[in-house]
Amino acid sequence: MFALLPLIMRGRTKLRQDEALVEYIPKSMTEPLNLGEIFPGSAPIEIDLGCGDGAFLTAMARGNPEHNFLGIERLLGRVSKVCRKVVRENLKNTRVLRIEVAYAVSNLLPADSITAFHLLFPDPWPKRRHHRRRAFTTEFLSCIHRALIGGGLFHVATDHADYFHQIERVIAATDTFVVPAEQHDFPLTTFEQKLLVRGLSIQRLLLRKASPVK
């Protein structure tokens, strides 16, 4: 766990004061986040895991002003871009946290606190020797389950067939999520738009938290 800290703490975004206020910098990188400090009030919180350029994050925030949205992103340049976009669009319900997604999910999110997670087009690490670097594992799914409120949603999408099969196997090995009956019309990520232009297929799962992890 602690080996990641030098990486996640290195460098700071160079932003105007109003843009810098969008980025949330925790007082501790080893204690659970104080979500009430990030988002005062009791509105539901959704998290975009690896929010990239913020296209999906900001579209969700615009379309769902009654919810709060936290984007988690490791790369400095992307965080800067998202912060500027949030200020430009005057989105008061959106914050960004710069940190590794897997670390945040495993260590920083309080139990039963998040209404929905979105994991969209995570790095598939296509070479077999790199598969162990993939974010979606049994442990990762367990941490997602722990952080979700009862009935919370986990939205996953990928364009990589082998990775999708791995995701399906991990989910099938548990009884903690079910596929909800209702359908959701989600906005597109920038990457997803490019895939559709090229005629490539996208695999998607929408899961609802069921029983507690045994």
HELIX and SHEET records of a PDB file:
HELIX    1   1 PHE A    2  LEU A    4  5                                   3    
HELIX    2   2 LEU A    5  MET A    9  1                                   5    
HELIX    3   3 GLN A   17  ALA A   20  1                                   4    
HELIX    4   4 LEU A   35  ILE A   38  1                                   4    
HELIX    5   5 ALA A   55  GLY A   63  1                                   9    
HELIX    6   6 LEU A   76  ARG A   88  1                                  13    
HELIX    7   7 VAL A  101  ASN A  107  1                                   7    
HELIX    8   8 ARG A  128  ARG A  133  5                                   6    
HELIX    9   9 THR A  138  ALA A  147  1                                  10    
HELIX   10  10 ALA A  161  ALA A  172  1                                  12    
HELIX   11  11 THR A  190  VAL A  197  1                                   8    
SHEET    1   A 7 THR A  94  ARG A  98  0                                        
SHEET    2   A 7 ASN A  68  GLU A  73  1                                        
SHEET    3   A 7 ILE A  45  LEU A  49  1                                        
SHEET    4   A 7 ILE A 114  LEU A 120  1                                        
SHEET    5   A 7 LEU A 148  THR A 158  1                                        
SHEET    6   A 7 GLN A 203  LYS A 209 -1                                        
SHEET    7   A 7 PHE A 177  VAL A 178 -1                                        
END                                                                             
